């Protein structure tokens, strides 16, 4: 029975963040590198200096467009994965079967982490601080607040 609960928890912990990521990718297209970059020869010994400068400018523009699209997708992923991850942690802490409880808590942690991971380099330090503070507060809340039915009996 314990092995079954561990398997369920492990499965939920892996599937939940992937489900959120691909759900967001389905409705808000995830930018792919090859959609923004065309195959061009970086070094052509016969190219003139102007042609090399034009290639470099084109690559710079492609990189900027890809960076901007990635930034937009990352923010969308964060706005979906963080609240759903916190909700999963909360639901996992209060009132679900044992194997599912652990899976939801870990899956929620992984979902929140995935959302911030994608967006981390695009936001300022004060948002990093607030995000980490919120995550720690949520975990502390879950650790200290348990429903009466979830507490072990002392009798």
Backbone as a ProteinNet text record, in pm:
[ID]
protein_1_A
[PRIMARY]
XXXXXXXXXXXXXXXXXXXXXXXXXXXXXXXXXXXXXXXXXXXXXXXXXXXXXXXXXXXXXXXXXXXXXXXXXXXXXXXXXXXXXXXXXXXXXXXXXXXXXXXXXXXXXXXXXXXXXXXXXXXXXXXXXXXXXXXXXXXXXXXXXXXXXXXXXXX
[TERTIARY]
82.5	0	86.9	196	285.3	350.6	390.5	451.7	354.4	229	125.5	112.4	112	101.2	222.8	340.9	462.9	457.3	413	403.1	304.2	191.6	91.6	147.9	208.5	267.4	374.8	463	569.4	511.6	410.3	347.6	283.2	208.7	144.5	249.5	357.2	462.7	529.4	539.4	599.1	500	377.6	279.7	225	201.2	138.6	216.7	347.8	418.6	421.4	432.6	429.7	293.1	188.2	53.2	33.3	79.5	66.8	149.9	274.6	361.9	303	260.3	207.1	66.6	-5.9	-133.3	-112.8	-17	13.8	70.1	156.1	213.8	107.6	0.3	-106.9	-183	-208.6	-290.6	-208.4	-83.6	7.1	133.9	146.8	253.4	390.9	462.7	598.8	692.8	772.9	863.3	972.7	997.5	1102.7	1215.2	1336.4	1454.6	1450.2	1416.9	1420	1307.3	1209.8	1106.1	1156.2	1259.1	1309.8	1444.5	1512.8	1647.2	1650.4	1699.7	1715.5	1860.9	1881.5	2017.3	2093.8	2193.3	2280	2424.2	2507.7	2650.3	2708.2	2763.6	2823.1	2956.7	3031.4	3161.8	3166.6	3183.7	3200.8	3324.5	3432.4	3556.5	3545.4	3448.5	3433.1	3338	3272.6	3176.5	3250.5	3188.5	3246.9	3218	3282.6	3261.6	3117.2	3057.9	2918.4	2822.5	2852	2767.4	2775.8	2895.5	2911.4	2839.7	2845.9	2775.5	2624.8	2575.4	2432.3	2386.9	2468.7	2435.1	2432.6	2530.6	2535.9	2415.1	2374.5	2255.9	2129.4	2119.6	2003.2	1996.4	2110.1	2113.2	2080.1	2125	2095.1	1944.7	1882	1737.4	1660.3	1705.6	1640.7	1651.7	1768.7	1787.7	1697.5	1685.1	1599.8	1453.1	1407.9	1268.9	1243.3	1338.1	1323.9	1323.1	1409.6	1416.7	1284.6	1227.2	1100.8	986.7	981	875.9	891.3	1014.4	1039.8	999.3	1024.4	986.7	834.8	760.4	613.9	561.4	614.4	571.1	603.5	720.7	763.2	670.9	631	540.2	404.4	355.7	227.9	237.8	348.5	367.1	371	439.6	447.1	309	230.7	98.6	1.4	29.9	-55.6	4.6	133.2	192.5	207.3	237.5	253.6	122.4	12.1	-112.5	-160.4	-148.2	-190	-99.1	28.4	120.4	90.1	65.5	29.1	-102.1	-196.3	-324.3	-304.4	-218.7	-191.2	-126.9	-35.8	26.7	-79.8	-165.7	-271.4	-367.5	-412.3	-504	-434.8	-308.4	-234.4	-217.4	-210.5	-192.3	-321.6	-436	-562.9	-661.9	-674.2	-789.6	-786	-674.3	-671.8	-614.3	-636.3	-576.7	-424.6	-365.3	-224.4	-128.4	-136.5	-45.6	-64.7	-187.9	-218.8	-173.6	-183.3	-143.6	3.7	89.3	232.2	260.9	196.9	215.8	173.8	61.7	17	111.5	161.9	255.6	383.2	442.6	564	535.4	424.4	388.6	366.4	305.3	287.7	420	509.7	642.9	714.7	710.4	775.3	709.1	577.7	507	545	546.2	586.5	730.5	816.4	957.4	972.3	897.8	904.8	861.6	756	711.1	814.5	872	974	1103.2	1135.5	1257.8	1258.3	1147.3	1138.6	1147.5	1091.7	1077.9	1188.2	1272.9	1366.7	1457.2	1511.5	1606.3	1537.6	1406.1	1333.8	1277.1	1284.2	1224.3	1332.7	1295.3	1390.7	1406.2	1509.1	1540.6	1429.9	1358.8	1253.3	1142.5	1117	1017.2	1070.9	1200.3	1261.4	1238.5	1265.4	1250.6	1106.4	1011.8	870.4	826.2	870.6	833.5	886.6	1011.3	1069.2	1005.5	975	909.2	770	696	563.6	572.2	669.7	685.2	719.3	808.6	844.9	727.1	652.3	534.5	430.7	410.7	313.9	356.3	483.5	531.8	525.8	557.3	548.2	402.8	312	169.5	123.2	160.7	121.3	183.2	305.1	372.1	305.6	257.1	204.2	52.6	-18.2	-164.5	-211.8	-266.3	-324.9	-468	-550.8	-687.9	-690.4	-787.3	-792.6	-791	-853.2	-856.4	-719.9	-633.7	-502.6	-399.7	-430.1	-336.2	-339.6	-223.2	-222.1	-279.5	-348.5	-406.9	-299.3	-309.1	-211.5	-257.6	-378.9	-434.1	-386.9
-119.3	0	125.6	123	238	262.3	154.2	168	232.1	195.9	253.4	403.4	444.2	586.3	663.8	603.3	668.8	683.8	580.4	585.7	692.6	700.6	802.6	942	959.6	1089.6	1129.3	1036.2	1062.9	1097.9	1024	1050.8	1188.1	1223.8	1355.6	1465.9	1445.4	1546.3	1570.3	1467.2	1483.7	1536	1486.1	1520	1662	1708	1839.2	1954.1	1968.1	2078.7	2066.6	1943.6	1924.9	1960.4	1921.5	1953.9	2105.6	2175.7	2322.1	2382	2337.3	2392.6	2373.2	2250.5	2225.2	2282.4	2300.5	2371	2516.4	2581.4	2719.6	2725.1	2629	2625.9	2604.1	2535.4	2511.7	2639.6	2719.2	2839.5	2965.6	2966.8	3079.3	3020.1	3030	2961	2987.3	2877.4	2886.1	2913.8	3018.6	3049.8	2943.5	2905.2	2808.7	2880	2842.2	2908.4	2911.8	2800.1	2793.4	2872.2	2918.1	3003.7	3147.1	3182.8	3319.6	3331.2	3221.4	3224	3143.3	3206.7	3140.8	3097	2987.9	2936.7	3029.3	3095.4	3181.1	3147.7	3161.2	3134.7	3248.3	3213.3	3315.4	3359.2	3262.9	3297.6	3255.2	3350.6	3326.7	3405.2	3336.9	3409.3	3500	3475.3	3556.8	3674.3	3680	3788	3917.9	4024	4155.9	4197.7	4301.8	4352.8	4397.4	4455.9	4499.8	4380.8	4272.9	4154.4	4090.1	4086.2	4031.6	4117.8	4248.3	4338.1	4319.9	4299.4	4278	4147.2	4042.9	3914.8	3930.6	4001.4	4023.3	4103	4203.6	4282.8	4198.3	4113.3	4025.6	3930.1	3872.3	3781.7	3855.4	3977.6	4057.2	4083.4	4115.8	4140	4011.8	3897.6	3769.4	3734.7	3757.1	3730	3818.8	3944.5	4036.6	3994.1	3952.2	3908.2	3780.7	3689.1	3565.4	3596	3682.4	3720.6	3781.8	3869.2	3934.3	3831.5	3742.1	3639.4	3545.4	3511.2	3426.6	3497	3625.2	3703.3	3704.1	3723	3724.3	3586.8	3480.7	3345.8	3315.9	3354.8	3328.5	3395	3516.1	3586.4	3516.1	3472.8	3399.7	3269.5	3198.3	3073.6	3100.2	3204.8	3238.4	3271.8	3346.9	3388.2	3271.3	3162.4	3043.7	2943.6	2917	2809.4	2844.8	2969.1	3004.1	2989.7	3051.4	3033.4	2887.9	2815.7	2675.4	2591.3	2623.4	2551.9	2576.2	2702.6	2733.5	2666.9	2664.9	2598.6	2448.7	2387.3	2244.4	2215.9	2301.6	2284.5	2293.1	2391.7	2411.8	2293.4	2248.8	2134.7	2009	1991.8	1875.2	1872.2	1989	1994	1966	1992.9	1983.1	1894.4	1772.3	1693.6	1612.6	1560.7	1467.9	1336.1	1227.2	1100.1	1110.1	1025.3	1037.5	1043.9	951.2	951.8	1073.9	1111	1228.5	1355.2	1357.1	1473.2	1506.9	1408	1429.8	1471.4	1406.7	1441	1582.5	1626.2	1763.7	1865.2	1835.5	1929.3	1939.5	1825.4	1829.3	1884.3	1842.6	1895	2044.8	2094.8	2238.8	2311.1	2254.7	2315.4	2316.7	2205	2198.4	2292.7	2309.5	2399.4	2544.9	2583.5	2720.3	2743.8	2647.1	2659.9	2670.4	2591	2596.6	2732.7	2787.5	2919.4	3027.5	3025.9	3126.2	3100.2	2974.4	2940.3	3002.7	2993	3049.5	3201.8	3261.1	3407	3475.1	3398.9	3452.1	3561.1	3542.2	3640	3763.7	3764	3876.8	3972.8	3936.4	4021.2	4078.7	4180.5	4250.6	4179	4217.6	4151.9	4164.7	4275.2	4290.6	4187.1	4151.6	4048.5	3910.8	3888	3763.8	3749.4	3857.4	3856.2	3826.3	3895.1	3874.8	3732.4	3681.6	3546.2	3443	3457.2	3362.3	3374.6	3496.3	3518.4	3455	3471.5	3411.3	3258.5	3203.9	3058.2	3005.4	3071.4	3028.1	3042.5	3150.9	3170.5	3062.5	3026.3	2921.8	2787.8	2753.9	2627.6	2628	2740.7	2749.9	2737.4	2799.3	2789.6	2644.8	2576.8	2437	2350.6	2382	2302.2	2317.6	2436.6	2461.6	2453.9	2472.4	2468.7	2337.1	2253.6	2129.1	2122.9	2061.9	2040.6	1941.4	1951	1856.7	1710.9	1678.2	1538.8	1491.5	1584.6	1547.4	1530.5	1575.1	1563.9	1421.7	1369.7	1235.3	1239.2	1135.4	1130.9	1097.1	1157.3	1134.3	1028.7	979.5	880.2	741.5
0	0	0	76.3	82	-54	-121.5	-254	-352.6	-342.1	-429.1	-403.6	-277.7	-243.6	-292.9	-279.6	-328.6	-480.1	-549.4	-695.4	-739.7	-673.9	-707.7	-681.4	-566.1	-533.5	-632.5	-667.1	-763.2	-899.3	-941.6	-1070.7	-1076.5	-974	-970.8	-968.9	-891.9	-882.8	-1018.1	-1100.5	-1233.1	-1336.3	-1330.3	-1434	-1419.3	-1297.3	-1276.9	-1341.4	-1318.6	-1383	-1535.7	-1585.2	-1730.5	-1787.9	-1718	-1761.2	-1770.4	-1669.6	-1669.8	-1782.1	-1797.6	-1901.3	-2040.9	-2071.5	-2205.4	-2223.1	-2114.7	-2124.5	-2164.2	-2100.2	-2137.1	-2278.2	-2313.4	-2448.5	-2555.8	-2520	-2616.2	-2647.2	-2546.4	-2565.2	-2586.4	-2546.1	-2568.9	-2628.4	-2757.7	-2830.9	-2769.9	-2742.9	-2691.3	-2807.7	-2799.3	-2910.1	-2924	-3045.2	-3074.5	-3149.3	-3118.5	-3174.3	-3327.7	-3390.3	-3536.4	-3603.2	-3528.6	-3586.6	-3604.6	-3532	-3535.9	-3606	-3626	-3683.7	-3813.1	-3914.6	-4043.7	-4057.7	-4126.8	-4145	-4239.2	-4186.5	-4267.1	-4233.1	-4330.5	-4308.5	-4225.6	-4111.2	-4026	-4083.5	-4132.5	-4187.8	-4332.9	-4416.9	-4559.3	-4601.5	-4632.8	-4663.3	-4785.2	-4872.7	-4992.3	-4970.8	-4856	-4829.5	-4803.1	-4847.1	-4822.8	-4678.8	-4637.2	-4501.7	-4482.3	-4584.8	-4575.7	-4564	-4637.5	-4629.7	-4490.7	-4435.1	-4299.9	-4196.9	-4213.9	-4122	-4134.5	-4256.6	-4277.3	-4211.7	-4223.9	-4160.3	-4009.2	-3956.4	-3811	-3763.2	-3837.7	-3801.4	-3807.1	-3908.3	-3920.2	-3801.2	-3763.5	-3649	-3519.7	-3508.2	-3388.4	-3379.7	-3491.1	-3493.2	-3462.4	-3516.4	-3488.1	-3340	-3282.5	-3139.4	-3054.6	-3090.5	-3014.8	-3022.7	-3140.2	-3156.1	-3075.3	-3079.1	-3001.8	-2852.4	-2807.2	-2666.3	-2620.5	-2700	-2665.7	-2659	-2756.1	-2755.9	-2636.4	-2602.3	-2486.7	-2358.3	-2352.6	-2234.2	-2215.4	-2322.9	-2315.3	-2272.6	-2334.4	-2296.7	-2150.9	-2106.8	-1969.3	-1868.7	-1896.7	-1806.6	-1802.2	-1916.6	-1919.9	-1841.2	-1858.2	-1785	-1635	-1594.6	-1452.4	-1396.6	-1471.7	-1424.4	-1411.5	-1478.5	-1466.6	-1367.7	-1379.8	-1299.9	-1152.5	-1120.2	-978.3	-901.4	-946.7	-870.6	-866.1	-978.6	-977.7	-888.1	-886.8	-799.1	-652.7	-617.4	-478.4	-440.2	-533.1	-507.2	-485.7	-567.2	-551.5	-415.8	-373.5	-241.4	-132.8	-143.7	-43.9	-40.5	-159	-165.1	-114.8	-148.9	-102.7	47.4	106.9	252.2	327.9	265	336.2	262.5	306.8	270	144.4	103.8	-8.6	41.8	-31.9	9.6	20	98.5	136	17.3	-77	-191.3	-278.1	-295.9	-375.8	-304.4	-175	-94.4	-118.3	-105.7	-126.4	-269.9	-364.2	-505	-536.3	-480.8	-504.9	-442.1	-324.3	-262	-345.3	-380.5	-463.1	-602.8	-662	-793.8	-791.5	-684.2	-669.8	-656.3	-577.5	-563.6	-698	-769.6	-900.5	-1001.2	-994.7	-1086.7	-1060.9	-935.2	-900.8	-945.1	-915.9	-954.7	-1105.9	-1179.8	-1325.8	-1378.6	-1323.3	-1367.6	-1341.7	-1223.2	-1192.6	-1267.9	-1293.5	-1365.5	-1504.6	-1573.6	-1708	-1705.1	-1603.9	-1599.5	-1518.6	-1453.3	-1355.1	-1412	-1530.1	-1585.6	-1642	-1648.2	-1706.2	-1602.3	-1475.5	-1372.4	-1281.7	-1208.4	-1122.7	-988.7	-915.9	-788.6	-684.9	-683.4	-583.2	-605.6	-732	-759.3	-720.5	-738.7	-691.2	-541.4	-468.4	-323.4	-283.2	-345.2	-311.8	-347.1	-461	-502	-403.8	-363.7	-268.8	-131.5	-91.9	36.2	36.7	-71.9	-83.6	-81.7	-152.1	-153.8	-14.6	53.8	188.5	284.5	272.3	358	332.4	207.6	173.9	233.4	220.6	276.3	428.8	490.7	636.8	681.7	608.1	640.2	634	527.1	510.5	619.3	659.9	762.9	899.3	930.7	1064.8	1076.1	968.3	971.7	912.1	995.2	948.4	996.7	917.1	960	1075	1163.5	1276.4	1234.1	1120.5	1077.1	1027.3	989.4	937.6	1049.3	1169.1	1279.7	1336.4	1369.6	1429.9	1572.1	1608.3	1742.4	1844.3	1962.4	2067.1	2165.7	2148.4	2242.8	2214.7
[MASK]
+++++++++++++++++++++++++++++++++++++++++++++++++++++++++++++++++++++++++++++++++++++++++++++++++++++++++++++++++++++++++++++++++++++++++++++++++++++++++++

